[in-house]
Amino acid sequence: MRIAWDGGDFASTPSRYRITFRKRDGDYEGFIKAAILKHHITAIVTYNDTGERNRTAIKLATSMGLGRYIIEHGYLRPHWITFDRDGVNGHSTLPKEGAFYHNNNHGFETAEAFPCRMRDQVLSTIKHFGASMALYPWMPFDTTYYGDSVFTQGTGYISEYLWRKTNSERKAVEEIVEHRRNGKKLFAVILQKPGDAQLRVHSSYGSNNPFLREACQSFAASAPKDAVLVVKQHPLDYGVERTPRLFESLVKDLNLEGRAYYLRKTSIDIVLDNTDGFVIVNSTAGLAAVQRGLPIKCCGKAIFDMEGLTFQGSLDAFWTAATPPDAATTSAFIGYLTKYSQINGALYAPKGIELASRALCDIISYDLFSPHHTGAPEKTVAWGETAPAAMPVPVPVLNAA
């Protein structure tokens, strides 16, 4: 069963699995609890664990003794999604000690590859909110539930799309590559999507601009005077924070002309290929950099922010004292993620949805645990191991995302 919170959910959910929310008072707890009792639900699945509805559903699942499952975009990209029982990202119970991953190092799971395109996510989002707005008179919903209003985000994306279509960053990229050839140290600051939970919930910044200001000021004061700074905008940034304008002001005020660059549309792969270290809040690009052996400084709550993977000193010290991650710890950590935290699949690509759905059905039906999950020691079969031969038990599941 799935709760349809808005017209987008309603349009994409078959009627026999749909529970329609049409209240105007936002009584999420009462509605979810009634749905659980009416449909004899024994497990709840949510997409992320930071939205008000999702927090409410997880709280009810815990208090009523139901199974709780949380999915999220993959820590590893592009052919994985994240799955957990206790929490994801900053709420995850993944240990922060390298010894745990060395002790549970059982190799790697290999992901089946499939086409992954940003277009799939964009089209899905357009269809969802198009249906939501069309059905608004019949199914009113909070247009600011996901941060800025649908109108603000929509107009922002159109404006950003037009900028990217009419502007080139080739000259900036060429200069960055030339700095690299000349042996200069290059550092990347990776921004988040505006309104992202990594900023609002899992860091002290609240938005990109305080983080960018801190990073630029620290770089200007403590980095080698010939070092170069590259700021990478999130691909789903819709311009509401006016971050490029702030960057231009900081460059001028901090005398960083000629050695600081802001990239709005350039691929993260080009940044990874041409920098010597990353400063992040909590970005999957940071984990990709760890896999490449690049030094990382996390300024928010990241699952991989631990001794052996990231720089544990101050941001000011990072520019001159950064050290690369330990190869053995990196291998053990990534291997653990592929076996016990990530599911081969995707949230938007058709083939990825098929793969993820199949794996989630097995995990929920067999009630499998990972070694880091609460209650896992009491289970005989851990997720990532061979499933039992017995048939899985049918589980009435509520998707409350």
N, C-alpha and C positions, 0 to 999 in steps of 0.2 A: 504494500500500500504506500501511496505517496500523498503528502499534504500539498495541495496546490494553493500557494500563498498569493499568487497573482495570476493575471491572464496568461503570462508566459508559461508558468507551470501547468495551468489548466490546458492550454493548447497542446502541450507536449506529452501529456499523460493520458493513457487509455482510460476510458470512463470506468472500467471495472476495477481499476487500481487507484482511483482518484478520490481523495477526501478534500472537499472544497471549503476553504476558509473565506467567509464573506462578512466577518464582523468588522465594525468600524472602531471598536474600543481597544483593539490590540491585546485582548486577553489570551495571550499565547498559552500560558500554563493551563488554564481551564480547558481550552480547546484540545491541546495535545493529550492531556490526561483523559478526556472523554473519548478521544479516538483510540487510545491505547485500550481502554476498558471495553469499548464497543466491538473492536475488531480482534480482541484477544492477542494483542501484540506482545511478543516476547523479546524483541530486539529493536533497537533504534539506530538508524544510520543518518549521519549529518555530514554535510559538506562544510568543513572547517569547524572550529570550536570557539569562535569569537563573536559571531552575530548573536543578538539577543534571543532570537528564536532557537538557535542551536544550543546556546548555554542553557536555556530553559529545558529543552529536550534532554540534554545530557544529565542535568540535575534530576529530572523526573526518572530517567532510566536508572540512575544510581539509587534513588530513594525507593523505587519500586522493585529493585532487584532484577532489572532487565539487562540484556546484553547491550552494550553501547559500542558503536563503531564509527570512526571518524575518517573521512577521506579528504584529501587535499592534493593540490598540484605536487608533482614529484620533487623530492629533494634532489634527485638525479634526473636529468633531462636528456633526450626528449621522450624516451619510450617507457617512462615509469610514472605511476601515481603513488602518493603516500597513503598508507593505511595504518591506523593505530587504534587502540582501545582507550587509552588514558588521556591522550592529548597530542596535538601536533605543534610543530614549530616551538615557540617558547614555552608551551604547556606540555611538551613531550617529556616522558619519563626516561628517555634514552640517557644512560649514564654518561657522566662527563669525565670518566677515568679511562685512559687508554688500555689499562690492564683488562678491563671487562671485554673489550673487543679482541684482544689477543687471546683471551681464554675461551672466547666463543667464535674463533676464527675457523669457519667451516667452508672456506672458499667462496666463489662467486656464482650467482645465478646469471645466466645469459639472457638478455632481453631479445625477444623477437622484434625485428625492425619492421616499421610500417611508415607510410608517408605522414609526416607531421607538418601542418601548415598553419601559420597564424590566421590565414583566411578562414579556416574552420571555426576558430574561436570567435572571430569577428562576425561571421555570418550567424552563428548561433546566438550571439549577444543581440544582434539587430533583430532577429526573429523573436527572441524572447521579449524584449522590451517593446517591440512593435505590437505584439499580441497583448502585452500588459496594458499599453496605452489604449488600444482599441477596445478592450473589455473593461476599461476603468469604470465606466458608469455602472456596470453590473458587478464588478469585482474591484472595489476601491482598495488601494494599497498605499503604503508609505513610500513615496517616491524618493525619499532620502535614506531609506534603510541601508543602502550600500554606500553611504557617504554623501557626496554631492548629488543634487537632484538629477533625474534622468535628463532633463533639459540641459542642465549645465554640462554634464558629461558628454551628451550628444553633440552640442554645439562646439565644445572643446575639441572633440575628436575630429570633427569636420575641419576646424581651423588648423589642427596639427597635421592632418592629412594633406591639406593644401600647401602648407609650409614645406612638407617633405617632398611634395611633387615639384615644387618650384625653386628649391634651394639645393645646393650641392655642398658636401663636406670634403670633397676630394683634396682641395688645397690643404686643409687642416690635417687630413690623414697623411698626405705626402710629407708634411713638415714633421709630424710625429715619427714616421718611419725614418726620416733623415736624422732626427735626434737620436734614435735608436742606433743607427749605423755609426754615428759619431761617438758612441760609447756613453751617452748620458743616461742617468738613472731616470726611469719613467714610472710614475705611480698612478694608479687608477682609483678614482672615487666613484662607487657605483650607487646610483640613486634608486629609490623604490617607486612603485606606482603611487600617486597621490591617494591618500586615504587608506593605504594598505595597513593591515593589522600589524605588520612588522614595525611600522612607525607608531601607530596609535596605541597598540597594546604591548608589544614586545620591545619597546625602547622608551627612552625618556624624551625623545624629540617631538613626537606628535606629527611632524610633517618633515618634508625634505629640507626645507630652507635652514632650520637651525643646525641640522647635521652638516649641510654643505658649508655653512659659515664656520662651524667649528673645524672642519677638515681643512678648509683653505687657510684659516688663521694659523692652525698648527703647522701646516706645510710651509707657509711663509716664514714662520719663526724658527722652525727646527730642521727643515730639510736642507740638504746640500744646496748651495746657491746656484748650481748649474742643473739641478734636478728639474724634471718636467712633470706637470700635473695634468692628467686627463680625466675629465668628469664625464661619465656616461649616463645619459638620461634613460629612464626605463622606457621600453618600447610601447607601453600602454599609458604613458603620461599624456594627459589631455590639456595641459597648459594652465590649469587653474591656479597653481602656485607661483606662476611667473618666475620660475627658477632661472631661466637663461638671463633674464634682466638682473637678478640678484648676482649671478656669477660675473657679469660684466662689471658691476659695481665693485665687487670684491677684488677682481683683478686690478682695477684701477687703484683702489684704496691700499692694496697690499703690494703694489709694485710688482705684479706678476706678469706684466706684458711680455709676450714672446715665449713664455714657458708655461702657459696654462691654456688648456683647450676644453671646449664644451661640445660634446657630440650628441646630437639629437636623434639621428637616424642611422648612424654607422653600426654595423653588426658588432655584437659583443665579442665575436671570434677575433676580429681585428684588434680589439683592445687586449684580449688575452695573449695574442701573438706578439704584442709590442710593449708590454709593461713588465716591470720587475716586482710589483707588489700591489695588493688590493686593499682598499679601505672600504668596508661595507657596514650597513646596519645588520641585515640578515638577508642575504641574497643567494639564490641558487648559483649565480655567477661566482660567488665566493667559493662554493664547494667545487665548482668546475676548476677554479684556480688552484685549490688545494690538490686536486687530482693531477694538475700540471706541475706541482712542486713549487708554486709561487707563494711567497710570504703573504699572510693575511692578517689584518687587524679588524676584529668584529667590534662594533660600537653598540650593538643591540644584543638580544638574546638569541643565539644561534645554536642549533643542536650540535654543531661541530666545533664550537668555541671551547677548546680544551688544550691542555698541555700536550705537545706533540703534533698538533694540527695547526694551531693558530698562535700568533704572537700574543703573549700574556702581559707584556709591559704596557706602558702608556702610549697614547697616540703620538705624543711629542717624540718619544724614543723610537717609535716604529720607523721613521724615515731614515734613520742612520744605523739602527741596531736590529732590523728585521731579520729573522732567520727562516729558512724554508721548513715546511712540515716534514716530520719524520716519515720516511717511505714505508717502513713496516707498519706503523700505526695507521697511516693512510690506507694501506692495503686491507688491513684488518677491519677498519671502520667501514670502508666502502663495501667490502664483502658482506659484512653484517647487514648493512642497509638493503642490499640486493636480496638477501635471504629472509630477513625478518621485519623489514619496514616498508620496502617498496614493492609494488605490484606492477608487473609488465602490463602496460596499457596506457590509456590517455582519457581525458575527459571530453574531448571534442572530435578527434579523428575517428571515423567509423570503425576501422579495424581495431584501434586502441580501445574503444568502448566495448567491443566484443570480447577482447582478451581480458580486460579488467573485470567485466561482469562475471565471466566464467570463474575467475580466481576468487572474487568476493563471495560468490555462491558457495564455493568449497570451504572457504575460511569460516563463514558464518554457519553453514550447515554442520560442519564438523566441530564447531566451537574451538578452533585452534588458537593457541597462544604463542607469543614470542617470548624469549627468555627475559626481556625487560618489562613485560606486562605485569601489572598487579595481579597476583593470584597464579602466575605461571607455574611456580614450583609444584602446585597441586595437580597440574595437568600431566598426563602421560605422553601426549603428543604435542610438540611445538610446531608452530607454523614454520614452514621451510623444511620440515622433515616429511617423510613419506606418510600420506594420509592412511588411516586404518581401512581395512578391507570392507568393513561393515558399511551398509548404506547410511548416508547422512540423514539426520532427523529433519523433517520439514519445519521451518522456522517462520512464523508470521512476523514479517519485518515491516517497520514503519520508516519511510524516508522522510525525515522532518527537516531536511536542508532548506 
